[in-house]
Amino acid sequence: MTEGWGMVVAAAIALVGVLCGLFIGRRQVRDQAQIEHGQWLRGQRQEAYVRFIAAWDEGIPKFEDRILTDESDRWIGSMDESMEELGDMAATTMHKEQEPLRAAAERVQMLGPEEVEDAVSAMLATVDALIVGIVTQYTEGNRDNLEPYWEAMGQTGPRRAAFVSAAQGVLRTAPDTGRRWLR
């Protein structure tokens, strides 16, 4: 009977060993998949962040082309449209010019995380404020009323810096397996 019990104990130990091996192997596969997904996501984010900042750097200077000047006063004087119609035309043009920026922002917001989404939302709010600042000149027929525009333009640098900082924080963080006890 001792030999029989010895075989049962040996078989039980072997079974426990096999089950532990399966558990550890499965856990390693899951952790590896999570790490690979994290690396893929980091790559997607990096690409999206770079495209967004390039679209920002290309789109923001275009606003200065829309500020009313002495030259535009002569141009406006030769047109049949009212100031409000000109304001609508300017808004439409500026929104169209900013489509690449908004498309790039949408991709960044899809990939997240939240702190980067918040930075992008603040940047888009600044773009909207720039548009309002310029359109106000047209609708009021007052090219000297640039205060709203300059307030918004003053935010472009800090908002860009906040985005870059948030993006760097995300991209410099290693993928997490969720296993807190390993740290």
Helices and strands as residue ranges (DSSP letters): H 2-59, G 60-66, H 70-77, H 83-97, H 99-111, H 114-140, H 147-171, G 180-182
